[in-house]
Amino acid sequence: MDKLFGIIPLILLLGLLLFLKKRHADNKLVSKLTNPTTIYILLITWTVFGFIATLDYTQQWGCISSHEPVFSIENIIYSGTALGLLSFGALIPKRQIGIVILVVELLFWLYKLFLVKGGYAVGFGGMPSINVLGFDTIALTLRLVLLKQVSRLPMRTIWILILVFFIMVIKVLFFP
């Protein structure tokens, strides 16, 4: 249960941001920050940050605290594939094809999260790295919000936060 405490502050912060969005939806700045183009730019920036910080692809496990080089072939392939699919899916003129490509990118990212990525059982206690956990929670939230915005789903954003929370709980508890 201690492993879940890293997720709770992130979800509360994201929930606060979404509450402010709903409360001030008529504000031009809020509507500018929540449009698909801004979310796409945030997600691309976040992925590039994860690439440089080696948070997007990490193999940390156990007591070994070595970090992979930034320009390792795996880091380039996983981050490059995500960036390519995101860019292609968000910038393609046909919305339906773009949505399919964004769903494929989300599935690719979830595959990487559950089956490839480390960082969830590090140190002597086998606890998740708070840096990796925070990065993944924000990255997943941005991906789902982008998909919701592009596909124009009539879904409340709170359900996205709940979905993110459950996906991250499953990762932390069952796929360290």
trRosetta pair geometry for C-beta under 8 A, 3 or more apart (Angstrom, degrees):
i j d omega theta_ij theta_ji phi_ij phi_ji
1 4 5.9 -48 -169 21 49 113
1 5 8.0 63 142 -35 66 90
2 5 6.0 -35 -167 1 49 116
2 127 7.1 -62 114 -113 108 113
3 6 7.1 -46 176 17 47 106
3 127 6.1 -167 -104 -139 80 73
3 128 5.7 91 -158 -1 95 104
3 172 4.8 165 141 168 121 119
3 173 6.8 157 80 -77 139 64
3 176 8.0 -87 -139 -85 153 124
4 7 5.5 -53 -166 32 61 113
4 8 6.6 67 143 -34 81 98
4 169 6.3 18 -113 -116 110 89
4 172 6.4 145 -83 100 63 154
4 173 7.7 5 -64 -57 99 102
5 8 5.8 -42 -148 18 42 117
5 9 7.9 36 165 -11 64 93
6 9 7.4 -59 -166 31 32 98
6 10 7.4 22 149 -7 62 115
6 128 5.9 -128 40 79 154 117
6 130 5.0 -147 -134 -115 126 81
6 133 4.6 47 129 106 135 157
6 134 7.2 -102 171 -52 103 79
6 172 7.9 170 55 -110 111 144
7 10 5.8 -71 -160 43 41 111
7 11 5.9 34 153 -19 78 111
7 133 6.6 -103 -71 173 72 119
7 137 6.3 164 -131 -91 78 141
7 165 6.4 119 157 -135 128 73
7 168 5.1 151 -117 117 134 135
7 169 6.8 -111 38 -69 173 71
7 172 7.0 -111 -37 -27 128 151
8 11 5.9 -58 -143 38 29 108
8 12 6.3 28 159 -18 65 108
9 12 5.6 -56 -145 39 33 112
9 13 6.2 34 156 -20 67 105
10 13 5.8 -54 -148 36 30 110
10 14 6.3 26 155 -13 65 107
10 133 7.7 -156 -16 133 150 91
10 134 5.8 -174 -86 -123 134 72
10 137 4.6 61 137 111 153 155
10 138 7.0 -111 -162 -53 122 80
11 14 5.8 -54 -145 41 32 109
11 15 6.1 36 153 -22 64 108
11 137 7.3 -98 -59 -171 71 134
11 161 5.9 115 -154 -176 90 104
11 164 7.1 172 -105 94 96 111
11 165 5.2 41 -104 -86 145 108
12 15 5.5 -54 -144 38 30 115
12 16 6.4 36 154 -23 64 102
13 16 5.7 -50 -149 32 31 112
13 17 6.6 32 152 -17 62 103
14 17 5.6 -52 -151 35 35 113
14 18 6.4 31 152 -15 66 106
14 137 7.8 -135 -29 148 140 106
14 138 7.7 -174 -76 -105 121 68
14 141 5.7 -106 -133 -139 151 162
14 161 5.7 170 109 -113 120 113
14 164 7.7 -25 90 73 165 154
15 18 5.7 -56 -146 40 33 108
15 19 6.2 38 152 -23 66 104
15 158 7.3 52 -126 -119 91 81
15 161 5.7 92 -78 -154 84 166
16 19 5.5 -50 -146 33 32 114
16 20 6.5 32 154 -17 64 103
17 20 5.8 -54 -151 36 31 111
17 21 6.5 37 148 -24 63 103
18 21 5.2 -46 -148 31 38 118
18 22 6.5 35 154 -17 66 101
18 157 4.8 -155 -144 105 133 132
18 158 6.7 165 123 -72 149 65
18 161 6.8 -117 2 -42 155 133
19 22 5.9 -55 -150 37 32 107
19 23 6.1 29 153 -18 66 111
20 23 5.6 -56 -140 41 31 112
20 24 5.9 -13 171 21 68 110
20 30 7.3 -148 131 -114 86 126
21 24 6.9 -80 -137 59 18 77
21 25 6.4 55 158 -85 61 73
21 30 5.5 161 -129 -170 63 116
21 33 7.8 -124 -105 85 105 112
21 34 5.8 95 -143 -65 130 143
21 157 7.5 17 75 35 141 160
22 25 6.0 -5 -147 -49 29 108
22 157 8.0 -152 -55 37 108 120
24 27 4.2 5 161 -4 102 127
24 30 4.9 150 107 -31 98 156
25 30 6.3 -118 -117 110 27 135
25 31 6.9 72 -177 -71 56 91
26 30 8.0 46 57 56 26 124
26 31 7.7 -9 -156 -38 15 120
27 30 4.2 74 75 10 105 109
27 31 6.7 176 86 -8 54 85
28 31 5.9 -60 -145 42 31 106
28 32 6.1 34 155 -22 67 108
29 32 5.6 -55 -147 36 29 112
29 33 6.3 26 155 -17 64 108
30 33 5.8 -57 -146 38 30 109
30 34 6.3 9 161 -5 65 114
31 34 6.1 -67 -140 46 30 99
31 35 6.7 47 158 -45 64 96
32 35 6.2 -41 -151 3 30 113
32 38 6.3 107 152 -51 61 148
33 38 5.4 -143 -147 138 31 158
34 38 7.0 -2 -4 67 8 129
34 39 7.1 28 -156 -50 37 109
34 149 7.4 -173 162 -99 74 135
35 38 5.2 88 60 12 76 103
35 39 7.2 -151 94 -4 36 92
35 149 7.1 137 -171 -171 33 141
36 39 5.6 -59 -143 41 34 110
36 40 6.0 39 157 -24 69 106
36 90 7.2 -177 159 -148 107 103
36 146 6.3 94 -143 -146 80 70
36 149 4.2 178 -80 123 89 125
36 150 5.3 105 -128 -72 141 73
37 40 5.6 -52 -148 35 29 114
37 41 6.5 28 154 -17 63 104
38 41 5.7 -53 -148 37 32 110
38 42 6.3 34 152 -19 65 106
39 42 5.5 -52 -146 38 33 114
39 43 6.2 33 154 -19 65 107
39 142 6.2 173 -172 -159 89 83
39 145 5.7 -135 -145 109 144 107
39 146 4.7 -175 127 -86 123 83
39 149 6.0 133 29 24 152 153
40 43 5.8 -56 -146 38 29 110
40 44 6.3 28 156 -17 65 106
40 86 7.1 156 -150 167 85 103
40 90 4.5 124 -123 -162 137 158
40 146 6.0 107 -75 -130 65 126
41 44 5.8 -52 -144 38 31 110
41 45 6.2 31 155 -17 64 109
42 45 5.7 -58 -147 40 28 111
42 46 6.0 29 155 -21 65 109
42 142 5.9 -140 108 -134 107 133
43 46 5.5 -51 -141 37 30 113
43 47 6.3 31 157 -19 63 105
43 86 6.2 -151 119 -156 122 145
43 139 7.4 98 -141 -143 81 64
43 142 4.3 169 -89 144 94 129
43 143 6.5 114 -132 -72 135 59
43 146 5.9 -29 -30 -45 151 145
44 47 5.8 -55 -148 36 29 110
44 48 6.4 28 154 -16 64 106
44 83 6.6 80 -136 -133 83 87
44 86 6.3 178 -82 116 82 139
44 87 7.2 70 -101 -72 123 87
45 48 5.8 -55 -147 38 30 110
45 49 6.3 34 152 -20 64 106
46 49 5.5 -52 -148 37 31 115
46 50 6.4 33 151 -20 63 105
46 135 7.8 159 179 -156 99 78
46 138 6.3 -140 -150 121 144 113
46 139 5.8 -178 133 -94 128 78
46 142 6.1 143 33 14 156 165
47 50 5.5 -50 -147 36 33 113
47 51 6.4 40 150 -23 64 101
47 56 6.1 67 -155 -99 64 141
47 79 6.2 150 169 -153 95 89
47 82 5.7 -154 -147 113 139 123
47 83 5.7 173 119 -77 141 86
47 86 7.1 -178 -11 7 161 159
47 139 7.0 98 -79 -127 74 114
48 51 5.5 -47 -149 31 34 116
48 52 6.5 29 154 -14 65 104
48 79 7.8 107 -100 180 39 125
48 83 7.4 69 -67 -95 78 129
49 52 6.0 -57 -147 39 30 106
49 53 6.0 8 161 1 67 115
49 55 7.6 -11 122 42 78 122
50 53 6.1 -64 -132 53 27 97
50 54 7.8 -32 169 141 55 3
50 55 4.3 -97 -141 74 76 91
50 56 3.2 99 132 -50 115 93
50 57 7.9 100 146 -2 101 57
50 79 6.8 -177 95 -111 96 116
50 135 5.5 123 -104 -173 107 130
50 139 6.8 21 -52 -76 152 136
51 54 7.5 14 -179 -79 27 39
51 56 5.2 -14 -66 23 54 138
51 57 7.8 28 -114 15 59 94
51 70 7.1 76 151 -166 70 89
51 75 6.3 122 -149 168 74 101
51 76 8.0 72 -152 -96 116 43
51 79 4.0 93 -93 -152 110 165
52 70 6.0 6 -144 -140 42 128
53 56 8.0 107 65 -8 80 78
53 131 7.7 -128 152 170 129 126
53 135 7.7 -159 88 -95 131 146
54 57 6.7 -67 -158 72 67 65
54 58 5.6 100 147 -86 87 89
54 67 5.7 123 77 -175 153 104
54 68 5.4 174 -151 63 140 89
54 69 7.8 167 -81 117 138 13
54 70 5.9 -117 -55 -99 99 60
54 75 6.2 -58 -118 -113 82 139
55 58 6.3 -15 -128 -33 30 123
55 119 7.7 82 -145 -109 64 168
55 131 6.1 -113 -110 143 122 98
55 132 5.7 -168 -151 -104 87 62
55 135 4.1 171 153 -70 134 176
55 136 8.0 -138 160 -42 98 73
56 75 7.1 103 76 -151 99 82
56 78 6.5 173 133 111 101 111
56 79 4.9 80 106 -88 150 102
56 82 7.2 -136 -172 36 131 153
56 135 7.3 -117 -70 155 52 134
56 139 7.6 131 -111 -95 81 159
57 68 7.3 -53 111 62 90 151
57 72 7.8 -131 101 73 126 115
57 74 5.7 -166 157 128 147 94
57 75 4.6 -166 62 -107 128 64
57 78 4.4 119 -72 61 132 144
57 79 6.4 -109 -10 -38 113 91
57 112 7.2 -73 -99 -173 86 126
57 116 7.5 -37 -136 128 91 117
57 117 6.6 -121 -132 -106 49 88
58 67 7.5 -49 -133 -138 101 74
58 68 6.6 -168 -128 13 55 114
58 117 6.3 50 52 -159 69 83
58 118 5.3 -104 112 67 77 85
58 119 4.5 59 89 -48 129 121
58 129 7.8 -55 109 42 158 150
58 132 5.9 -101 43 -102 145 126
59 68 6.1 82 22 -47 101 124
59 74 8.0 44 -41 95 119 156
59 117 7.9 -125 -84 -153 48 38
59 118 4.4 78 -154 11 29 136
59 119 8.0 7 -10 -35 1 79
60 64 6.9 -163 -148 92 62 82
60 65 6.8 23 -138 -127 112 44
60 66 7.8 -179 -104 63 78 50
60 67 7.5 -16 -69 -98 105 59
60 118 4.8 176 55 120 48 117
60 119 4.6 67 55 -85 108 63
60 122 4.9 0 144 -91 113 129
60 129 6.3 45 87 -32 148 141
60 132 7.3 -147 46 -44 126 148
61 64 6.3 18 68 49 61 108
61 118 4.6 -88 -53 -150 91 130
61 119 7.8 -66 -66 -40 59 30
61 121 6.0 23 -146 75 72 91
61 122 6.6 -111 -123 -86 16 73
62 121 6.7 11 -60 118 46 92
62 122 6.8 -8 52 -124 15 47
62 126 7.4 -17 -109 -98 47 79
63 122 7.7 127 -90 -169 21 59
63 123 6.5 46 -108 -150 57 19
63 124 6.1 41 -96 -76 102 58
64 122 8.0 -93 62 -136 56 87
65 122 7.0 91 -96 -172 77 117
65 123 7.7 45 -76 -78 108 64
68 72 4.9 -54 167 -10 112 151
68 74 7.3 -62 -174 62 157 114
68 75 6.2 166 116 -45 130 123
69 72 4.9 128 66 -49 83 88
69 75 7.6 -138 92 13 59 143
70 75 6.5 -135 -177 114 35 160
71 75 6.9 -131 -130 72 11 123
71 76 6.4 33 -157 -55 57 114
72 75 4.5 87 59 8 87 106
72 76 6.9 -160 87 -6 43 87
73 76 5.8 -57 -148 39 31 111
73 77 6.1 29 156 -20 67 109
74 77 5.8 -56 -144 38 29 109
74 78 6.1 18 164 -10 67 110
75 78 6.4 -58 -139 42 24 101
75 79 5.9 8 169 -1 63 117
76 79 6.5 -64 -135 49 20 98
76 80 5.4 19 167 -19 61 123
77 80 5.9 -58 -133 42 18 110
77 81 6.1 20 164 -21 59 110
78 81 6.0 -54 -145 34 24 109
78 82 6.6 21 156 -14 60 108
78 112 5.7 115 -150 -125 122 143
78 116 7.3 -175 -102 118 140 152
79 82 5.7 -57 -149 39 33 111
79 83 6.2 31 154 -18 67 108
80 83 5.7 -55 -143 39 30 110
80 84 6.1 31 158 -20 65 108
81 84 5.8 -55 -144 37 28 111
81 85 6.3 22 160 -13 64 108
81 108 6.5 -122 132 163 120 149
82 85 6.1 -58 -144 41 27 105
82 86 6.1 27 158 -19 64 111
82 105 6.2 103 -140 -161 61 103
82 108 6.8 -166 -88 105 75 121
82 109 6.0 76 -114 -82 116 100
82 112 7.9 -61 -63 8 120 157
83 86 5.8 -57 -143 39 27 111
83 87 6.1 24 160 -17 64 110
84 87 6.0 -59 -145 38 26 107
84 88 6.1 20 160 -14 64 111
85 88 5.8 -57 -140 42 28 108
85 89 5.8 24 162 -16 65 114
85 101 5.9 -166 -166 171 81 93
85 102 7.5 143 150 -99 94 36
85 104 6.3 -127 -155 95 133 98
85 105 3.6 165 123 -87 129 109
85 108 6.6 127 10 34 168 148
86 89 6.0 -62 -142 42 23 107
86 90 6.0 7 166 -8 64 115
86 102 7.3 62 -120 -113 53 77
86 105 5.6 133 -64 -161 64 164
87 90 6.3 -63 -137 43 23 99
87 91 5.7 -8 174 6 63 122
88 91 6.6 -71 -129 49 17 93
88 92 6.0 31 170 -44 61 108
88 98 7.9 -164 131 -121 59 71
88 101 5.5 -108 106 173 99 154
89 92 6.5 -40 -135 9 20 112
89 98 4.8 112 -173 -164 57 66
89 99 7.4 119 -167 -66 103 11
89 100 7.8 -148 -124 73 103 48
89 101 3.4 -159 -90 98 94 107
89 102 3.9 148 164 -56 147 73
89 104 7.7 -172 -77 47 132 94
89 105 5.9 -109 -9 -7 149 132
89 150 7.9 51 147 168 96 173
90 98 6.5 104 -90 -165 16 118
90 102 6.9 84 -60 -79 70 114
90 146 7.1 -51 -94 -179 117 126
90 150 6.9 -115 -117 -90 71 142
91 98 7.7 175 48 -118 27 122
92 97 5.6 -88 126 95 147 107
92 98 4.4 -172 60 -77 105 94
92 101 6.8 100 5 19 141 147
94 97 4.2 48 95 20 115 112
94 98 6.4 169 89 -16 58 89
95 98 5.4 -59 -147 39 31 116
95 99 6.3 35 156 -23 67 103
95 150 7.0 -179 -156 172 91 88
95 151 8.0 141 166 -104 104 48
96 99 5.8 -50 -149 31 31 112
96 100 6.7 32 152 -17 62 103
97 100 5.7 -52 -152 35 35 113
97 101 6.4 33 151 -17 66 105
98 101 5.7 -56 -148 38 32 109
98 102 6.3 31 154 -18 66 106
98 150 6.4 -116 121 176 116 135
99 102 5.7 -54 -146 38 32 111
99 103 6.4 34 152 -20 65 103
99 147 7.2 95 -145 -150 77 78
99 150 5.9 179 -90 119 81 113
99 151 4.9 89 -123 -85 128 98
100 103 5.7 -53 -150 35 32 112
100 104 6.5 34 150 -19 64 104
101 104 5.5 -49 -148 35 35 114
101 105 6.4 37 151 -20 65 102
102 105 5.5 -49 -146 36 35 113
102 106 6.4 39 151 -21 64 102
102 143 7.8 168 -177 -167 94 82
102 146 6.7 -141 -154 116 137 106
102 147 5.2 172 136 -99 128 88
102 150 6.3 118 -5 62 166 153
103 106 5.5 -50 -148 35 33 114
103 107 6.4 33 152 -17 64 104
103 147 6.9 97 -75 -132 66 130
104 107 5.7 -54 -148 38 32 110
104 108 6.3 35 151 -20 64 105
105 108 5.5 -52 -147 37 33 114
105 109 6.2 33 154 -19 65 106
105 143 7.4 -146 112 -144 103 118
106 109 5.7 -54 -146 38 30 111
106 110 6.3 30 154 -18 65 105
106 143 5.4 142 -104 161 93 127
106 144 7.4 92 -126 -77 133 63
106 147 6.4 -1 -53 -59 143 145
107 110 5.7 -52 -144 37 32 110
107 111 6.4 40 152 -23 63 102
108 111 5.6 -51 -151 32 31 115
108 112 6.5 29 151 -16 63 104
109 112 5.6 -52 -150 37 34 112
109 113 6.2 38 150 -24 65 105
109 139 7.4 -147 -173 141 138 117
109 140 7.6 174 130 -96 128 72
109 143 6.4 -140 61 -97 161 166
110 113 5.3 -49 -143 35 34 116
110 114 6.1 16 164 -5 68 109
110 167 7.6 -84 -124 -159 107 131
111 114 6.5 -67 -143 45 23 95
111 115 5.7 -33 -178 31 63 117
111 116 7.0 46 133 -7 72 109
112 115 7.2 -75 -116 56 14 77
112 116 4.7 -47 -145 46 56 125
112 117 5.6 66 153 -35 74 105
113 116 7.7 32 3 46 13 82
113 117 5.5 -25 -127 25 31 135
113 136 6.2 116 -126 -149 113 126
113 140 7.6 43 -86 -75 158 116
113 171 6.1 -61 155 -109 106 138
114 117 7.8 53 10 35 15 96
114 171 6.2 -118 -96 -108 71 90
114 175 5.0 -52 -151 -171 73 169
115 175 7.6 -68 -69 -158 42 131
117 120 7.6 77 116 -15 91 108
117 132 7.7 164 164 -170 118 125
117 136 7.7 137 131 -90 161 133
118 121 7.7 -83 -162 41 81 77
118 122 7.7 94 155 -63 99 102
118 132 8.0 -77 107 -137 54 165
119 122 6.3 -19 -146 -31 39 126
119 128 6.8 47 135 -158 70 72
119 129 4.6 -69 -171 28 89 121
119 131 7.8 -92 -166 78 128 83
119 132 3.4 138 151 -78 141 175
119 133 7.6 -159 134 -40 107 65
120 128 4.5 -16 -140 -108 59 90
120 129 7.4 -88 -77 16 32 75
120 132 6.9 -117 -62 105 64 135
120 133 7.3 106 -106 -74 79 91
120 171 6.5 -126 -110 149 156 92
120 172 6.1 -149 -159 -116 117 54
120 175 7.1 43 81 106 160 68
120 176 4.2 -143 115 -139 104 66
121 126 4.3 -12 -161 -162 86 83
121 127 7.4 110 -131 32 39 11
121 128 7.2 -16 -58 -78 38 54
121 176 3.7 87 -48 155 111 119
122 126 7.3 113 32 -136 18 31
122 127 6.7 -54 61 69 65 58
122 128 7.3 62 21 -146 91 20
122 129 5.1 24 31 -53 141 94
123 126 7.0 -130 71 -40 71 20
123 127 5.8 -16 53 37 123 89
126 176 6.7 61 172 153 100 155
128 132 6.6 -124 178 74 89 105
128 133 4.6 80 139 -59 129 123
128 172 5.6 -61 -43 -124 141 97
128 176 7.1 -123 -75 -125 84 99
129 132 4.2 69 75 13 108 106
129 133 6.4 177 84 -10 53 87
130 133 5.5 -55 -138 43 32 113
130 134 5.9 34 160 -20 66 109
131 134 6.1 -57 -146 38 24 108
131 135 6.3 24 156 -18 61 110
132 135 5.7 -55 -145 38 29 112
132 136 6.2 24 159 -15 65 110
133 136 6.1 -59 -144 40 25 106
133 137 6.3 26 158 -21 63 109
133 168 7.2 90 -158 -164 86 120
133 172 7.2 40 -117 -87 117 114
134 137 5.8 -55 -144 35 28 111
134 138 6.4 20 161 -11 64 108
135 138 6.3 -65 -152 41 26 104
135 139 6.0 23 155 -18 66 113
136 139 5.6 -55 -139 40 31 112
136 140 6.1 30 162 -19 66 107
136 168 6.9 142 111 -111 110 104
136 171 7.4 -110 136 105 151 167
137 140 6.1 -55 -146 37 25 107
137 141 6.4 25 155 -18 61 109
137 164 6.3 90 -156 167 74 117
137 168 5.5 16 -95 -89 90 152
138 141 5.7 -56 -146 38 31 112
138 142 6.3 30 157 -18 66 106
139 142 5.9 -56 -147 37 28 109
139 143 6.4 30 154 -20 63 107
140 143 5.7 -54 -148 35 31 112
140 144 6.3 24 158 -13 66 108
140 164 5.2 144 110 -130 116 98
140 167 6.3 -160 -174 88 155 140
140 168 7.1 -167 40 -59 156 100
141 144 6.1 -60 -147 41 28 105
141 145 6.1 24 158 -16 66 111
141 160 6.8 101 -143 142 71 110
141 161 7.1 24 -120 -99 111 64
141 164 5.0 10 -78 -98 80 157
142 145 5.8 -57 -141 41 29 108
142 146 6.1 32 158 -21 65 107
143 146 5.9 -56 -148 36 26 111
143 147 6.4 25 154 -16 63 108
144 147 5.6 -53 -146 38 32 112
144 148 6.3 36 153 -20 65 105
144 160 4.7 160 124 -152 127 111
144 163 6.6 168 -141 87 162 129
144 164 6.5 -137 19 -65 149 100
145 148 5.5 -52 -146 37 33 114
145 149 6.2 31 155 -18 66 106
145 157 6.8 28 -112 -133 99 107
145 160 6.0 99 -72 163 72 165
146 149 5.8 -56 -145 38 29 108
146 150 6.1 22 160 -14 66 110
147 150 6.1 -55 -138 40 27 106
147 151 6.0 7 168 0 64 116
147 153 7.9 21 126 -4 76 127
148 151 6.5 -69 -138 50 20 95
148 153 4.9 -81 -144 43 72 113
148 155 5.9 -103 -137 59 118 114
148 157 7.3 149 108 -100 165 74
148 160 6.3 -76 -35 -73 148 136
149 152 7.3 17 -179 -75 29 47
155 159 5.5 -91 174 57 104 134
155 160 7.1 105 123 -44 119 91
156 159 5.4 101 73 -4 79 99
157 160 5.2 -43 -161 27 55 117
157 161 6.7 56 144 -18 72 97
158 161 5.5 -50 -155 35 40 113
158 162 6.5 41 148 -19 68 103
159 162 5.5 -49 -146 37 37 113
159 163 6.3 41 152 -20 66 104
160 163 5.6 -53 -148 37 32 113
160 164 6.3 36 152 -20 65 104
161 164 5.6 -50 -145 36 32 113
161 165 6.3 37 153 -22 64 104
162 165 5.6 -51 -149 33 31 115
162 166 6.5 26 155 -14 64 105
163 166 5.9 -57 -148 39 31 106
163 167 6.3 29 155 -18 66 107
164 167 5.9 -57 -145 38 29 109
164 168 6.2 22 159 -13 65 110
165 168 6.1 -63 -147 41 26 105
165 169 6.2 28 154 -22 64 108
166 169 5.5 -50 -142 35 32 114
166 170 6.4 35 156 -20 64 102
167 170 5.8 -54 -152 34 31 111
167 171 6.5 31 150 -18 64 105
168 171 5.4 -49 -146 36 37 114
168 172 6.1 34 156 -18 67 106
169 172 5.9 -56 -143 40 29 108
169 173 5.9 9 166 -3 66 116
170 173 6.4 -67 -136 48 22 97
170 174 5.5 -35 -173 33 63 117
170 175 6.9 33 138 7 74 108
171 174 7.4 -71 -111 54 9 75
171 175 5.1 -57 -143 60 51 110
171 176 7.9 103 155 -77 60 48
172 175 7.9 17 -3 55 12 70
172 176 6.8 32 -165 -79 37 88
173 176 7.8 -67 169 -40 4 95
